[in-house]
């Protein structure tokens, strides 16, 4: 693709400027305002080996879109009447409240950061796509991700590169005390697994890795 060398590249989905329409990208920038697509985009970024990744952590503001431009793009973080920045309250599920978005605390993104650490140094392999918006790939024998961004169901059996066993999907849940709080993926002895992802799911992607094996 003509990209700069991976060890010299900083990659991110959005930043504080372009999520407000400033700089390059314009309306094509994906942000937390479209959380479903955003989680898929950040998940892909963190699963792919290219570059040094940066995860955004934002706050909400009252947007006022006029002719495609947010008239309130200047608004700062949640603040008190005296202008001081409000503290960040943490909810019981570890997300943030009081208009702090804290994308880095979303389970799907937090777990994909762990995924990236687990697969560090592993090759990009077992690429698959359906010629549209369903894709999958593995990171050597340590991790595998599959994404359905089509308007129809994904139903496929693929080589994951992982050893046989049962794995916990770290998008719909996570491994806790040896059990899975989300979906499970069964990988056969030859490394193949069957995946079914509805286009209606809240998070239409699955990620498994060596440390999520049950």
N, C-alpha and C positions, 0 to 999 in steps of 0.2 A: 504493500500500500504506500510505500515511500515515506513511512514514519521515521522520525529520528530514533537513534538507538534507545533501547528500552531503559538502559541505565542512566539516560539523560532526560527521560520524559516524566513529567508530573501529569497524572491523569485524574479527571474528576467529571462528574455528571453536571454539577452546577456550582456556582459560587455566589457570594453576596451581591455581586454586580449583575451577572446575567440572569439571576432569578427575578430581577426587577426590570428586565428588558434593556439593561445597559450593556454596551459592548456587543461582541459578535453573538450570533445565534438567534436573537430576537425571540419570536413566539415559538421557535422549535425547541427551546430549552425545556427539559423535563425537570420539574421541581416537586417538592412535597405537596403542592396543591393538587397534583395528580398522583396520589400515594401509591396506587396499584401499579402503574407503569413505572413510577420512580423506583420502587423496590426491585422490580425486575432489572432496570438499568443499572442500579448500584450493585445488584447481585452479579450481573454479568461482568462488570468492571472488576469486582473483587475476586471473581473466579478466574478471570483471564490473567495470564502471567505478565502482560505488558505494563511496563512503567511502575513508578511509585504512585500509589493510590492515595487520594485524599477524600475523606468523607465529610460532607457538609453538616453543620448543626445550626438550625435556624430558629426564628421566632415568627409568629403570625402577626399580621397587621390587617386593618380594614382596607381592602383594596377598593379602588374606584376606577374601573376600566372605561375609558372613553376613547373610541376609535382605535381600539387595540392597545392603548397606552395606559398604564396605571398612574393615575394622578396622585396617588399616595405613596409613590415609590421612595419618598424621602423619609418615611416614618421610621424612627428608631425602635429599640427593643422595648419590651413591657416596662413601664416606669411608673413611679409614684407621682403624686401631685407636685412635689418639689423638683421633679425632673430626675431624681435618682433612679438607677436601674433596679427593678424588682429582683429579689432572690428567685432561684429556680426551685420550685417545689417538686418533689419526686413522688409519683403515684405508687400505690402498692405493687403494680406490675412493672415497676422500674422505669416507666416512661415519665415525661415531664408534664406539668400542668401550667395553668395561668398564661396560656398563649406561647409558652416555650415549646418548640417542636421537638428538638433533641433527636433528630433522625438517627444519630449514632447510638441511641438507646432503644430504638425499635428492635424487637426480637429478630426479625429477618435480617436486618443490616448488621447488628451485633454478631449474630451467628455466622454471617458471611465473612466478617473480619477474622473470626476464629478459623473458618474454612481456609482463608488465604494463608494463615500462619501454618496450618496443618499441611497444606500442599506445597509450601515454599520449596523451590528448587526442582519441582517435578515438571516434566515436559507437558506441553499442550498436545493432546492426542484424542483419538476416537471421535473426531468431529462428525456430526450428523446434522443435516437439515432437510426439511421437506420441500425446499424450493420456495418457501413462503416465509412465515414468521414463527416456525417451530425449529428450535435448535437444541443441540446437546454437545457436550464435550467432557473429556476427563482430564485430570491432571495426574498423568502417570497412573500409578496404582494407589493413589492416596485420596482422590476426590473425583466427584462427578456431579454435573449440573445439567438439568434439562428444563427448557423454558417453552411455554406455549403462549405466544402473543397473537394467535390467530382467532378468528371468530367461530371456530369449530373445535371439537374435542381432539386432543392428542391421544393416540393409542398406538404404542409401538414397543417393540422389543429390541434392545440395543446392547452393545458391548460397553460396559462401564469401566473396564480396566481394573476394577477392584476385586480382591479375593472374595470367594463365596461367603455368604452369611446374610444376616438380617441387619439392616442399617436404619437408623432413625433419621427421618427427613428434618433438617434443621431450619426449614422455612415454616412449616406448619406447626412445629414444636421443637423439642430438644430432648437430649438424653439427660435424665435426672435419676440418680440413684439406681442406675442400671436399667431403667425403663424409659420408654419413649412417650412423650406427651403429645406427639403428632402422628403423622403417617409413618408407615414402615415400608421399606423397600427390600425385597428378597432377591439377592444376587446369587445366581447359580455357580456351580463349580468352575464353569468356563468364563465367568465374569459377565454373563448376560443377565439382564433384568427386564421385566415388562413394566411399562409406565402408562398410566391413564390419567390425563389431566383435563378436566372440563374447562372450557373457555368461560364458564360462569363462576369459577372459583375466585375467592378474594385474592389469593396469591397463586397464580397459575404457573408456578415453577417449583421444582424439587431439587434439593442439594443434599448429598450424602458424602461423608468422608471417613477416613480411617478411625478417627476418634469418636465417631457417632455409631460405630458398630456395636450391636447389642450382644 
